[in-house]
Amino acid sequence: MNKKRKAQSEMAFFWNKLRRPLFNWSGDEESHHEDELAPVATDTNKSHTPETGFIELRLTIDQLVDNSGSVQLSLVNFYNDHGKIIKPKNVENPRGGSPYYEEPKNLINGNVNNKWLDFNYSHEQKSQLRFEFREAVCVQDYELVSANDCADRDPVSWKLEGLTRSNKIVLLDTRSGFEPPFKRFTSFGRLKLNFGNFTETHADTSSREETIIEHWTSSQPSKAFAAIENSICLNQIYMKTSNQQKILQDLYPHISSTPGKTWTPLLLTVIQKTYQLRSANQARNQRCTLEGYHLYNDINTLYESFDKNWRKGYIEAGLKVIFEREKDPTGLVGLLSLLARAGTECRSRKVMAFNTLIQCASSSKTLSAGVAENQQKEAMDRFLLSFVDTFKQKALAAAFLEPTKLILETSGDQFAVDVEVHGSNTYICTVMRALSMRYPVIPLFEDEVKGCCEFLETKNEINKKIFEELLSPRYFGMSWKSVPSSKSITQNRYRDAHTKGNQFISEFGDTPMNVAERIASNVKSQRKFEPYLRRFAKCFERELVVSKACDWIISEEGPPYPWVLTIFNELKQKNGTIDDDDFREWIYEEENDYKPNIEKATLFFEFLGLIRQIR
């Protein structure tokens, strides 16, 4: 498959994942056998069919979701032409290293609650399973079943070979870039033998990440968190949806079918126009005026780091849309600096820069541009989603990020610099999983767990006071340093010995996704996480949401004011008791120092569908 067709195939796959309506407007011992992996002559001729019969089948796994860890499966089943399972007499894992209760034999005992785990995969970078049979067998298809936890240990690339009585190896099946099921104890599907005629694709991170998010958002919150979830006033459709989905849909038509040819000219043009340079050669050598990064080299490094990943096409599409929309390209200096910095740093910061770029590709101006009257409801949905996305981000900052910064910065913890990037991934995953909600950005599920801590364990009363003030309307979404009480903390530099900057809730969570899954399945972890989740849910109490929504809906970031008046008039007709003709005069009362009337605002935003009705 040439590069153009491959790019189109990968982008189309992601597009199909996203293409669905957003709204319905109806309101350790190691075994080493040096000779066991000796190469044997391999025959890939198609004339060697399953009917030849094999005394041994060899499954060699050479790529995982996270290739730095261990590999695991709960079952491997082989089927004959009648669809019946062919049971091996024995299975071995040469050079594997398995715990006593998680040995290869668990793969053929029919019990999905057991599993095989090979710790040596990280060292060998492959793991081979050898299934022996009492007599030659004919295999029609086969099946892998995921284990109980740690989806990052699932295989995504492997081959299946058969050993004949004459000691010939026959290639039966190859898989590359396979998308394993995120749900645990789940079959990979019945896999038909392809005899090596498998068109190689690459693991589409978008499909995997979207699968994880869809699994989380479609799951019911655990009973331990049901009451907390019910305390959130936002309608569920806004909790389970994000504007990023729609932005990616909008950008899809702009993705180049020949990215290798169009990316470099685009990047050089953007740098040239932004810095008002005379030529592309000057743009190629231009450094960022803010932080000194080499713009072309470092942004190109960011772009290439997403090779064989769905984000690559959207980086080019997003930058193109932003550049064409920007009347004054010099305003892109900050964005280019952010992208260049990400090119020199870790994977997590690269993903963060991508998310920022995608958000910049959408604006309140483009949401209302050229909208026909019959499309206003759909456009209003986009505006509401934009507000909710921003609100969720401020809630994460108020509930988690700023308290964590306070603890780690004032105690001189080395992980204080990681809160905004790495800490965010852990906190986002935990609240998404616990509340079955969607966050405005796609986190890096396989990130390191650092830049987070159990800040509620603090014994310092001033810290606790600042934590509460961060949830108030005045300081909501702002830095902890903006709170007046923070001045004494800064001066005293109080060291809080009750927290760690690289652990949150579960000491067994080595990735944000695993921490989230641990919280969802472990009672002890749920009890420990409950006060943190209550803190996050407190941000979504009716009074705070409504007051912030009032300020937003009449601001420049809100929808066109005539749209607001149209909805207000519809509410007047339905309600029958509203006398005011102007929405602002009705909401912001003179006798209330022009602060929003929460009762009236609640009535309006319930009618609009933003918040749940309480009557």
C-alpha positions as CSV (number, residue, x, y, z in Angstrom):
1,M,0.0,0.0,0.0
2,N,1.5,3.4,-1.0
3,K,1.8,6.3,1.5
4,K,-1.2,8.1,0.1
5,R,-3.5,5.2,0.3
6,K,-2.2,4.3,3.8
7,A,-2.8,7.9,5.0
8,Q,-6.3,7.9,3.6
9,S,-7.1,4.5,5.1
10,E,-5.9,5.5,8.6
11,M,-7.7,8.9,8.5
12,A,-10.9,7.3,7.2
13,F,-10.8,4.7,10.0
14,F,-10.6,7.5,12.6
15,W,-13.3,9.5,10.8
16,N,-15.7,6.6,11.0
17,K,-15.0,6.3,14.7
18,L,-16.1,9.9,15.2
19,R,-18.9,10.1,12.7
20,R,-22.1,9.9,14.9
21,P,-24.6,12.6,15.9
22,L,-23.6,14.6,18.9
23,F,-27.1,15.7,19.9
24,N,-30.7,14.9,19.8
25,W,-32.7,18.1,20.1
26,S,-35.7,16.6,21.8
27,G,-34.8,18.7,24.9
28,D,9.7,-14.6,38.9
29,E,11.7,-17.4,37.9
30,E,13.1,-17.1,34.4
31,S,13.4,-20.0,32.0
32,H,16.3,-19.9,29.6
33,H,16.6,-22.6,26.8
34,E,19.3,-21.3,24.4
35,D,18.4,-23.8,21.7
36,E,14.7,-23.6,21.8
37,L,14.3,-20.5,19.6
38,A,16.8,-21.7,17.0
39,P,15.6,-20.7,13.5
40,V,13.9,-23.4,11.3
41,A,13.3,-23.1,7.6
42,T,10.0,-21.3,7.0
43,D,7.7,-22.1,4.1
44,T,5.2,-19.4,3.2
45,N,3.8,-21.2,0.2
46,K,0.0,-21.0,0.1
47,S,-0.2,-24.7,-0.8
48,H,0.6,-25.5,2.8
49,T,-3.0,-25.2,4.2
50,P,-4.3,-26.1,7.6
51,E,-5.4,-29.5,6.2
52,T,-1.7,-30.5,6.1
53,G,-1.9,-31.0,9.9
54,F,0.5,-29.7,12.5
55,I,1.9,-31.2,15.7
56,E,2.7,-27.8,17.2
57,L,1.5,-24.3,16.8
58,R,3.7,-21.3,17.6
59,L,2.3,-17.9,18.5
60,T,5.1,-15.2,18.5
61,I,4.1,-11.8,19.9
62,D,6.4,-8.9,18.9
63,Q,4.4,-5.8,19.6
64,L,2.2,-4.6,22.5
65,V,0.1,-1.6,23.3
66,D,3.0,-0.5,25.5
67,N,6.0,-2.3,24.2
68,S,8.1,-1.5,27.3
69,G,6.1,-3.7,29.7
70,S,4.9,-7.3,30.0
71,V,2.6,-9.4,27.9
72,Q,-0.5,-11.2,29.1
73,L,-3.6,-13.1,27.9
74,S,-6.2,-15.2,29.6
75,L,-7.0,-17.7,26.9
76,V,-5.9,-18.9,23.5
77,N,-8.3,-21.1,21.6
78,F,-7.9,-23.0,18.3
79,Y,-10.9,-24.2,16.2
80,N,-11.3,-26.9,13.6
81,D,-13.4,-26.7,10.5
82,H,-16.5,-27.7,12.6
83,G,-16.0,-24.8,14.9
84,K,-15.0,-26.9,17.9
85,I,-12.1,-26.1,20.1
86,I,-8.9,-28.2,19.6
87,K,-7.3,-28.5,23.0
88,P,-3.4,-28.8,23.1
89,K,-1.8,-31.3,25.5
90,N,0.8,-28.7,26.6
91,V,2.0,-25.2,26.1
92,E,5.4,-23.7,26.8
93,N,6.8,-20.2,26.8
94,P,10.6,-20.4,25.9
95,R,12.6,-17.7,27.5
96,G,9.5,-16.5,29.3
97,G,9.3,-15.4,32.9
98,S,5.9,-16.1,34.6
99,P,4.7,-15.9,38.2
100,Y,3.8,-19.3,39.6
101,Y,0.0,-18.8,39.3
102,E,0.2,-17.1,35.9
103,E,1.9,-19.7,33.9
104,P,1.4,-20.6,30.1
105,K,-0.8,-23.6,31.1
106,N,-3.6,-21.2,32.1
107,L,-4.1,-20.3,28.4
108,I,-5.5,-23.8,27.6
109,N,-7.5,-24.6,30.8
110,G,-10.7,-22.9,29.6
111,N,-10.9,-20.6,32.7
112,V,-11.0,-17.0,31.6
113,N,-10.4,-15.9,35.2
114,N,-6.8,-17.2,35.1
115,K,-4.1,-15.7,32.9
116,W,-0.6,-16.1,31.4
117,L,1.9,-13.3,32.1
118,D,5.4,-13.0,30.8
119,F,7.6,-10.4,32.5
120,N,10.5,-11.1,30.2
121,Y,8.8,-9.5,27.2
122,S,10.4,-6.1,28.1
123,H,13.8,-7.7,27.9
124,E,13.3,-10.0,24.9
125,Q,11.0,-7.7,23.0
126,K,9.1,-10.8,21.9
127,S,7.4,-13.7,23.5
128,Q,6.7,-17.1,21.9
129,L,4.1,-19.6,23.0
130,R,4.4,-23.2,21.7
131,F,1.2,-25.3,21.8
132,E,1.8,-29.1,21.5
133,F,-0.8,-31.6,20.3
134,R,-1.2,-35.3,20.8
135,E,-1.7,-35.7,17.0
136,A,-1.5,-33.6,13.9
137,V,-4.4,-31.1,13.9
138,C,-6.0,-29.0,11.2
139,V,-6.8,-25.4,12.4
140,Q,-9.4,-23.3,10.7
141,D,-9.2,-20.2,12.9
142,Y,-8.2,-19.1,16.4
143,E,-9.0,-16.7,19.2
144,L,-7.1,-14.6,21.8
145,V,-8.9,-13.4,25.0
146,S,-7.7,-10.4,27.0
147,A,-6.8,-10.8,30.7
148,N,-8.2,-9.2,33.8
149,D,-6.3,-5.9,33.9
150,C,-3.6,-3.7,32.3
151,A,-4.8,-3.2,28.7
152,D,-1.4,-1.8,27.9
153,R,-0.1,-5.5,28.0
154,D,-2.3,-6.6,25.1
155,P,-0.7,-7.8,21.9
156,V,-1.1,-5.7,18.7
157,S,1.3,-7.6,16.4
158,W,2.0,-11.3,16.2
159,K,2.4,-14.3,13.9
160,L,1.1,-17.9,14.1
161,E,3.1,-20.7,12.6
162,G,2.6,-24.5,12.4
163,L,5.2,-27.2,12.7
164,T,4.6,-30.2,10.5
165,R,5.8,-33.8,11.2
166,S,8.6,-33.3,8.7
167,N,9.8,-30.4,10.9
168,K,8.8,-27.6,8.4
169,I,7.5,-24.3,9.7
170,V,4.4,-23.0,7.8
171,L,3.3,-19.4,8.2
172,L,-0.4,-19.5,9.0
173,D,-1.4,-16.0,10.1
174,T,0.2,-12.5,10.7
175,R,-1.3,-9.5,12.4
176,S,0.1,-6.0,12.7
177,G,-1.5,-2.9,14.2
178,F,-4.3,-5.0,15.5
179,E,-6.8,-3.1,17.8
180,P,-7.3,-5.2,20.9
181,P,-10.5,-4.8,22.9
182,F,-10.2,-2.4,25.8
183,K,-12.8,-4.3,27.8
184,R,-11.2,-7.0,30.0
185,F,-11.9,-10.8,29.7
186,T,-12.9,-10.1,26.1
187,S,-12.2,-12.0,22.9
188,F,-10.1,-10.5,20.1
189,G,-12.6,-12.2,17.8
190,R,-12.4,-15.4,15.7
191,L,-9.3,-14.8,13.5
192,K,-9.3,-16.5,10.1
193,L,-5.9,-17.7,8.9
194,N,-4.5,-15.4,6.3
195,F,-1.2,-17.3,5.5
196,G,0.8,-14.1,5.6
197,N,-1.5,-12.2,3.1
198,F,-2.2,-9.5,5.6
199,T,-2.0,-5.9,4.5
200,E,0.1,-4.3,7.2
201,T,-1.4,-1.4,9.0
202,H,-0.3,0.4,12.1
203,A,-2.0,0.6,15.4
204,D,-4.4,3.5,15.2
205,T,-4.1,5.3,18.5
206,S,-7.3,7.2,17.8
207,S,-9.3,4.1,17.6
208,R,-7.8,2.7,20.8
209,E,-8.1,5.9,22.7
210,E,-11.7,6.5,21.4
211,T,-12.5,2.9,22.4
212,I,-11.3,3.5,25.9
213,I,-13.3,6.7,26.2
214,E,-16.4,5.2,24.7
215,H,-16.1,2.3,27.1
216,W,-15.8,4.7,30.1
217,T,-18.6,7.0,29.0
218,S,-21.0,4.2,28.3
219,S,-20.3,2.5,31.6
220,Q,-22.4,3.2,34.6
221,P,-20.5,4.8,37.5
222,S,-19.7,2.4,40.3
223,K,-22.2,2.3,43.1
224,A,-19.7,4.0,45.3
225,F,-19.8,7.1,43.1
226,A,-23.4,7.0,41.9
227,A,-24.5,9.7,44.5
228,I,-21.7,11.9,43.5
229,E,-22.5,11.6,39.8
230,N,-26.2,12.5,40.6
231,S,-25.1,15.7,42.4
232,I,-23.7,17.2,39.2
233,C,-26.3,19.6,37.7
234,L,-25.1,19.5,34.1
235,N,-27.2,17.4,31.7
236,Q,-25.6,14.1,31.0
237,I,-25.2,14.8,27.3
238,Y,-22.8,17.6,28.1
239,M,-20.9,15.5,30.6
240,K,-20.5,12.7,28.1
241,T,-19.6,14.9,25.1
242,S,-16.8,17.2,24.1
243,N,-16.5,19.9,21.5
244,Q,-13.2,18.3,20.4
245,Q,-15.1,15.5,18.7
246,K,-16.9,18.0,16.5
247,I,-13.7,20.0,15.8
248,L,-11.9,16.9,14.6
249,Q,-14.9,16.2,12.3
250,D,-14.6,19.7,10.9
251,L,-10.9,19.4,10.3
252,Y,-11.1,16.0,8.6
253,P,-11.8,17.4,5.1
254,H,-8.7,19.5,5.4
255,I,-6.4,16.5,6.0
256,S,-3.9,16.2,3.1
257,S,-3.9,13.0,1.1
258,T,-0.2,13.6,0.5
259,P,1.1,14.8,3.9
260,G,4.8,14.2,3.0
261,K,4.5,16.7,0.2
262,T,2.3,19.4,1.7
263,W,3.6,19.7,5.3
264,T,7.0,21.3,4.7
265,P,5.7,24.1,2.4
266,L,2.9,24.8,4.8
267,L,5.2,25.0,7.9
268,L,7.7,27.2,6.1
269,T,4.9,29.5,4.8
270,V,3.4,29.9,8.3
271,I,6.8,30.8,9.8
272,Q,7.6,33.2,7.0
273,K,4.4,35.1,7.3
274,T,4.3,35.1,11.1
275,Y,7.8,36.6,11.3
276,Q,7.5,38.7,8.1
277,L,10.5,37.1,6.5
278,R,11.6,37.4,2.8
279,S,12.1,33.8,1.9
280,A,11.5,30.2,2.8
281,N,15.3,29.8,3.5
282,Q,15.0,32.5,6.2
283,A,12.0,30.7,7.7
284,R,13.9,27.4,7.8
285,N,16.6,29.0,10.0
286,Q,14.2,31.2,12.1
287,R,14.3,30.9,15.9
288,C,11.5,31.6,18.2
289,T,11.7,35.2,19.6
290,L,10.0,34.1,22.9
291,E,12.1,31.1,24.0
292,G,14.8,30.6,21.3
293,Y,13.6,27.3,19.9
294,H,14.5,26.5,16.3
295,L,11.0,26.7,14.8
296,Y,11.3,24.6,11.7
297,N,13.4,21.8,13.1
298,D,11.6,21.6,16.5
299,I,8.0,21.8,15.1
300,N,8.9,19.3,12.4
301,T,10.2,17.0,15.2
302,L,6.8,17.3,16.9
303,Y,5.1,16.4,13.6
304,E,7.3,13.4,12.8
305,S,6.9,12.1,16.4
306,F,3.3,11.2,15.5
307,D,4.4,9.1,12.5
308,K,1.9,6.3,11.9
309,N,-0.5,8.0,14.4
310,W,-3.8,9.6,13.7
311,R,-2.7,12.9,15.2
312,K,-0.2,13.6,12.4
313,G,-2.8,14.5,9.8
314,Y,-4.7,16.7,12.2
315,I,-1.6,18.7,13.1
316,E,-1.2,19.8,9.5
317,A,-5.0,20.4,9.1
318,G,-5.3,22.4,12.3
319,L,-2.3,24.6,11.5
320,K,-3.6,25.2,8.0
321,V,-7.1,26.2,9.2
322,I,-5.7,28.5,11.9
323,F,-3.2,30.2,9.5
324,E,-5.9,30.8,6.8
325,R,-8.3,32.2,9.4
326,E,-5.8,34.5,11.1
327,K,-6.0,38.0,9.5
328,D,-2.7,39.0,11.2
329,P,-0.3,36.0,11.1
330,T,2.1,37.7,13.6
331,G,-0.4,36.6,16.2
332,L,0.7,33.0,15.8
333,V,4.1,33.6,17.5
334,G,2.9,32.2,20.8
335,L,1.4,29.1,19.2
336,L,4.5,28.3,17.1
337,S,6.6,28.7,20.3
338,L,4.4,26.2,22.1
339,L,4.7,23.7,19.2
340,A,8.4,24.1,19.0
341,R,8.9,23.6,22.7
342,A,6.8,20.4,22.6
343,G,9.1,19.1,19.8
344,T,12.0,19.1,22.2
345,E,10.2,17.6,25.2
346,C,8.5,14.4,26.3
347,R,5.6,12.5,24.6
348,S,3.1,13.9,27.1
349,R,3.9,17.5,26.3
350,K,3.7,16.7,22.6
351,V,0.2,15.4,23.1
352,M,-0.7,18.5,25.2
353,A,0.6,20.8,22.4
354,F,-1.6,18.8,19.9
355,N,-4.7,19.3,22.1
356,T,-3.9,23.1,22.3
357,L,-3.6,23.3,18.5
358,I,-6.9,21.5,18.0
359,Q,-8.7,23.8,20.4
360,C,-7.2,26.9,18.6
361,A,-8.7,25.6,15.4
362,S,-12.1,26.4,16.7
363,S,-13.3,29.8,17.9
364,S,-16.5,31.5,18.9
365,K,-16.3,33.5,15.7
366,T,-16.2,30.5,13.4
367,L,-19.1,28.9,15.3
368,S,-21.5,31.6,14.4
369,A,-20.2,32.5,10.9
370,G,-22.7,31.9,8.1
371,V,-25.2,30.0,10.2
372,A,-28.7,29.8,8.7
373,E,-31.8,30.2,10.9
374,N,-32.7,26.6,10.8
375,Q,-29.1,25.7,11.9
376,Q,-29.1,27.9,15.0
377,K,-30.0,25.1,17.4
378,E,-27.1,22.9,16.3
379,A,-24.8,25.9,16.4
380,M,-26.1,26.8,19.9
381,D,-25.1,23.3,21.0
382,R,-21.6,23.9,19.8
383,F,-21.5,27.1,21.9
384,L,-22.8,25.3,25.0
385,L,-20.2,22.5,24.5
386,S,-17.5,25.2,24.2
387,F,-18.7,26.6,27.5
388,V,-18.8,23.2,29.2
389,D,-15.4,22.3,27.9
390,T,-13.9,25.4,29.4
391,F,-15.8,24.9,32.6
392,K,-14.5,21.3,32.9
393,Q,-10.9,22.5,32.5
394,K,-11.4,25.1,35.2
395,A,-13.0,22.5,37.4
396,L,-10.0,20.2,37.0
397,A,-7.7,23.1,37.9
398,A,-9.7,24.2,40.9
399,A,-10.3,20.7,42.2
400,F,-6.9,19.0,41.5
401,L,-4.2,20.9,39.7
402,E,-3.9,24.1,41.8
403,P,-4.0,22.2,45.1
404,T,-1.3,19.9,43.8
405,K,0.8,22.8,42.7
406,L,0.4,24.4,46.1
407,I,1.6,21.3,48.0
408,L,4.5,20.4,45.6
409,E,5.7,24.0,44.9
410,T,5.8,25.1,48.5
411,S,7.5,21.9,49.7
412,G,10.2,22.0,47.0
413,D,9.1,18.7,45.5
414,Q,10.9,17.8,42.2
415,F,7.7,16.8,40.6
416,A,6.1,20.3,40.9
417,V,7.0,21.1,37.3
418,D,5.1,18.0,36.1
419,V,1.6,18.9,37.4
420,E,0.3,20.8,34.3
421,V,1.3,18.0,31.9
422,H,1.8,14.6,33.5
423,G,-0.4,15.3,36.6
424,S,-3.3,16.4,34.3
425,N,-3.3,13.0,32.6
426,T,-3.7,11.1,35.8
427,Y,-6.4,13.3,37.2
428,I,-8.3,13.4,33.9
429,C,-8.3,9.6,33.6
430,T,-9.6,9.2,37.2
431,V,-12.5,11.6,36.9
432,M,-13.4,10.3,33.4
433,R,-13.5,6.7,34.6
434,A,-15.2,7.4,37.9
435,L,-18.0,9.7,36.5
436,S,-18.3,8.1,33.0
437,M,-17.6,11.6,31.6
438,R,-15.7,12.9,28.6
439,Y,-13.0,15.6,29.1
440,P,-12.3,18.3,26.5
441,V,-8.9,16.7,25.5
442,I,-7.8,13.1,25.0
443,P,-5.3,12.4,27.7
444,L,-2.2,10.3,27.3
445,F,-3.4,7.0,28.9
446,E,0.0,5.4,29.0
447,D,1.8,8.4,30.6
448,E,3.9,8.2,33.7
449,V,2.2,8.8,37.1
450,K,3.9,11.9,38.4
451,G,3.0,15.6,39.1
452,C,0.1,14.4,41.2
453,C,-0.3,13.7,44.9
454,E,-2.8,13.0,47.6
455,F,-3.1,16.7,48.6
456,L,-6.1,16.2,50.9
457,E,-3.8,14.4,53.3
458,T,-2.3,17.8,54.2
459,K,-2.3,18.7,57.9
460,N,-1.8,22.4,57.2
461,E,-4.9,24.5,58.0
462,I,-3.8,27.3,55.6
463,N,-3.6,24.8,52.8
464,K,-7.1,23.6,53.6
465,K,-8.4,27.1,53.6
466,I,-6.9,27.8,50.2
467,F,-8.3,24.5,48.8
468,E,-11.8,25.8,49.7
469,E,-11.3,29.3,48.3
470,L,-10.2,27.8,45.0
471,L,-13.8,26.4,44.7
472,S,-15.4,29.7,45.3
473,P,-16.9,31.7,42.3
474,R,-14.3,34.5,42.8
475,Y,-11.2,32.3,42.5
476,F,-12.6,29.4,40.4
477,G,-10.1,28.3,37.8
478,M,-7.5,30.7,39.0
479,S,-4.0,30.1,40.3
480,W,-3.6,29.2,44.0
481,K,-1.2,32.2,44.2
482,S,-4.1,34.6,43.5
483,V,-5.8,33.6,46.8
484,P,-5.0,36.1,49.5
485,S,-4.3,33.4,52.1
486,S,-1.5,32.1,49.9
487,K,0.8,35.0,50.9
488,S,1.6,33.4,54.3
489,I,2.2,30.0,52.7
490,T,4.7,31.5,50.2
491,Q,6.6,33.3,52.9
492,N,6.8,30.4,55.3
493,R,7.5,27.7,52.6
494,Y,5.8,25.1,54.7
495,R,7.0,21.6,53.9
496,D,4.2,19.1,53.8
497,A,5.5,15.6,54.5
498,H,2.2,13.9,54.0
499,T,2.2,13.7,50.2
500,K,4.3,12.2,47.4
501,G,4.6,13.9,44.0
502,N,4.6,10.7,42.0
503,Q,1.7,8.7,43.5
504,F,-2.0,9.0,43.6
505,I,-4.5,6.7,45.3
506,S,-3.0,3.5,44.1
507,E,0.7,2.5,44.5
508,F,0.0,-0.2,41.9
509,G,-0.9,2.3,39.1
510,D,2.0,2.7,36.8
511,T,0.0,4.6,34.2
512,P,-3.0,7.0,34.4
513,M,-5.2,4.4,32.8
514,N,-4.2,1.8,35.3
515,V,-4.8,4.2,38.2
516,A,-8.3,4.9,36.9
517,E,-9.1,1.2,36.4
518,R,-7.8,0.4,39.9
519,I,-10.1,3.0,41.4
520,A,-13.0,1.6,39.4
521,S,-12.5,-2.0,40.6
522,N,-10.9,-1.8,44.0
523,V,-13.1,-0.9,47.1
524,K,-10.2,0.4,49.1
525,S,-9.1,2.7,46.3
526,Q,-12.7,3.9,45.8
527,R,-12.9,4.9,49.5
528,K,-9.6,6.8,49.2
529,F,-10.6,8.6,46.0
530,E,-14.2,9.5,47.1
531,P,-13.3,12.8,48.8
532,Y,-11.3,13.9,45.7
533,L,-14.2,13.1,43.5
534,R,-16.6,15.0,45.8
535,R,-14.3,18.0,45.5
536,F,-14.5,17.8,41.7
537,A,-18.3,17.4,41.7
538,K,-18.7,20.4,44.0
539,C,-17.5,22.5,41.0
540,F,-20.7,21.4,39.2
541,E,-23.2,22.6,41.8
542,R,-26.0,24.6,40.4
543,E,-25.2,28.0,41.7
544,L,-21.6,28.0,40.5
545,V,-22.5,26.6,37.0
546,V,-25.4,29.0,36.5
547,S,-23.5,32.1,37.6
548,K,-20.5,31.3,35.3
549,A,-23.0,30.5,32.4
550,C,-24.6,33.9,32.8
551,D,-21.3,35.7,32.5
552,W,-20.4,33.6,29.5
553,I,-23.6,33.9,27.5
554,I,-23.4,37.7,27.2
555,S,-19.6,37.8,26.7
556,E,-17.8,37.8,23.4
557,E,-17.1,34.1,23.7
558,G,-20.8,33.4,24.0
559,P,-23.4,33.0,21.1
560,P,-24.7,36.0,19.2
561,Y,-27.0,38.0,21.4
562,P,-30.0,37.8,18.9
563,W,-29.9,34.0,19.4
564,V,-30.1,34.4,23.1
565,L,-33.1,36.7,22.7
566,T,-34.8,34.2,20.5
567,I,-34.5,31.5,23.1
568,F,-35.5,34.0,25.8
569,N,-38.7,34.9,23.9
570,E,-39.5,31.2,23.5
571,L,-39.2,30.8,27.3
572,K,-41.5,33.8,27.8
573,Q,-44.2,32.3,25.7
574,K,-43.9,29.0,27.5
575,N,-43.6,30.4,31.0
576,G,-46.3,33.2,30.7
577,T,-45.1,35.1,33.8
578,I,-42.0,36.9,32.4
579,D,-42.6,40.6,31.7
580,D,-39.2,41.8,30.7
581,D,-38.2,42.2,27.0
582,D,-34.5,42.2,27.5
583,F,-32.7,39.1,28.7
584,R,-29.9,41.0,30.4
585,E,-32.3,43.3,32.4
586,W,-34.3,40.2,33.4
587,I,-31.2,38.2,34.6
588,Y,-29.1,41.0,36.1
589,E,-31.2,42.9,38.6
590,E,-30.3,46.5,39.6
591,E,-31.4,45.8,43.2
592,N,-29.0,42.9,43.3
593,D,-25.9,45.0,42.4
594,Y,-26.3,43.7,38.8
595,K,-25.4,40.2,39.9
596,P,-27.3,37.4,38.2
597,N,-30.5,36.2,39.8
598,I,-29.7,32.5,40.3
599,E,-33.4,31.4,40.3
600,K,-34.2,33.1,37.0
601,A,-30.9,32.0,35.5
602,T,-31.7,28.4,36.5
603,L,-35.0,28.6,34.8
604,F,-33.4,29.9,31.6
605,F,-30.6,27.3,31.5
606,E,-32.9,24.5,32.3
607,F,-35.1,25.6,29.3
608,L,-31.9,25.7,27.2
609,G,-31.0,22.2,28.3
610,L,-27.7,23.0,29.9
611,I,-28.6,21.8,33.3
612,R,-31.0,19.2,34.7
613,Q,-34.4,20.2,35.7
614,I,-35.1,20.0,39.5
615,R,-38.9,20.5,39.3
